[in-house]
Amino acid sequence: MTIPIYQVDAFSSELFKGNPAAICILKEWPDDQTLLNIAKENNLAETAFILEKEYDVYHLRWFTPEIEMDLCGHATLASAFVIMNYLKTDLIKIFFDTISGRLSVRQMEGLLEMDFPSRPPDRCDPMPQIEKSLSIKPTAWFKSRDYMLLYNSESEIRELKVNEQELGGINLDPGGIIVTAIGDKCDFVSRFFTPGAAIFEDPVTGSAHCSLTPFWAQRLNKTVLSAQQLSERGGVLICEQNDGRVKIRGQAVPYLQGTIRI
């Protein structure tokens, strides 16, 4: 079996920035273990597998090197970029059938806009094992799929250190830990950590913004917000809260194209 593969840097206009994702184009589904083995071999935060259902509809699944994910933003953005730039260059909107329902991505003013579910976080009690790992304590705790920790400033988010060893054995699958604060030059900033994953700090986490967007939209009384993820690679997103859905916009750049042989 041969599988075309692309690698794309999502949520960036520059190569080697944003979040890299592998996109595998399938004609039929291999077994799940093969999908997981490919993701392990790629050793990226996410590998997306897409299979055409109709001309503008694709089945989409996301795998980390450890598990299948319920939702992934950057690999969805990268998948749409590949389809629109290499497979179906006439399309301006694509639909994806996923474990999280039908998602869509459309071209919009030089950006790709994803239509995702909104996941507002609720207040929760601190989790002692997570709290022990933090060099700076948050002011409040929230949870949806992920734990979301609120901080006082962008500088705290930048300076925060999370002790991966302290989180040994904790299982948040498929979730992670979001840390966030008001931004200095944007509406809000964040970082994202996944205990036990091959990549502990995710470069840019689109799915986390399904919770960050409704949270900050309510706090700032705005529907359209600018966001930055302050990882080493960094990423830029435009987010919109819209009738129980979240619109997430960003750019992408291609890195490689090749073939998997299994």
C-alpha positions, 0 to 999 in steps of 0.5 A, spaced: 500 500 500 502 507 498 499 513 501 501 520 499 503 524 505 504 532 506 506 535 512 504 542 513 505 548 518 498 550 521 497 557 524 503 560 521 505 564 515 512 562 516 515 555 515 518 552 521 513 556 525 506 554 528 504 547 529 506 541 524 501 536 522 502 530 517 496 529 512 495 522 509 490 521 503 487 514 503 483 510 498 481 505 503 481 505 511 487 500 514 486 497 521 487 502 527 493 499 529 496 501 522 494 508 523 497 509 530 503 506 527 504 511 522 502 516 527 508 514 531 513 513 525 511 521 523 512 523 531 508 529 530 503 532 535 498 530 530 497 525 524 490 526 520 488 521 515 482 523 510 478 519 505 474 522 500 466 521 501 463 526 496 467 531 492 467 536 497 466 531 503 472 527 507 472 523 512 477 525 517 481 522 523 486 524 528 492 520 531 497 522 536 503 518 537 499 515 543 492 515 541 486 517 537 484 524 538 476 526 539 478 533 535 484 537 533 484 544 530 491 544 526 491 538 523 484 540 520 486 546 518 492 543 514 488 537 511 483 543 508 490 546 506 492 540 502 485 539 499 484 546 496 492 547 494 493 540 491 487 535 490 481 540 489 483 546 487 476 549 485 474 548 492 473 554 497 469 550 502 470 543 505 466 538 510 469 533 514 465 528 518 469 526 524 468 523 531 466 530 533 460 531 528 461 534 521 466 540 521 467 545 515 473 549 513 472 555 508 477 560 505 476 567 507 480 573 506 487 569 505 485 565 511 482 558 512 476 558 517 474 552 521 467 551 524 468 548 530 463 546 536 464 551 542 466 547 549 465 553 554 469 551 561 466 550 567 469 552 574 472 546 578 477 545 584 484 545 583 487 538 581 493 537 586 498 533 582 497 539 576 498 544 581 504 541 584 507 541 577 506 549 576 512 554 578 506 559 578 500 558 581 493 560 577 488 565 580 482 560 577 481 553 575 476 551 569 474 545 565 471 542 559 475 537 555 481 540 558 483 543 564 484 551 563 488 555 568 487 562 568 493 567 570 494 574 571 498 576 565 502 574 559 508 575 562 506 569 567 504 565 561 511 566 558 515 565 564 511 559 567 514 552 567 511 546 568 515 540 571 513 534 567 516 529 572 511 531 577 505 529 572 508 522 571 502 517 571 497 522 570 492 520 565 488 526 562 486 523 555 484 525 550 485 532 554 490 537 556 492 543 560 491 550 558 494 556 561 491 563 559 491 570 560 489 577 557 494 578 552 499 585 551 498 585 544 492 581 542 486 579 546 488 573 549 494 568 550 495 561 552 500 555 552 498 547 552 501 541 555 499 534 555 502 530 560 505 523 558 505 525 550 511 525 546 510 532 545 509 535 552 508 542 550 503 543 543 506 548 539 499 551 537 492 547 539 486 549 535 481 545 539 483 548 546 480 555 542 473 551 543 474 553 550 478 559 550 474 563 545 467 562 549 471 564 555 474 570 553 468 572 549 464 573 555 470 576 559 471 581 554 464 582 551 467 581 544 465 576 539 471 576 535 478 575 538 485 575 536 489 570 540 497 567 540 499 561 543 506 562 546 510 556 545 517 556 542 514 555 535 508 560 536 502 561 533 496 566 531 489 565 531 483 569 530 477 566 533 469 568 533 464 566 538 458 564 533 451 561 536 454 556 540 459 554 535 467 557 534 470 560 528 477 559 528 481 562 522 489 561 521 494 560 515 498 554 513 504 553 509 507 547 506 513 543 508 514 536 505 510 532 500 512 524 499 509 517 499 508 512 505 509 505 503 507 499 507 
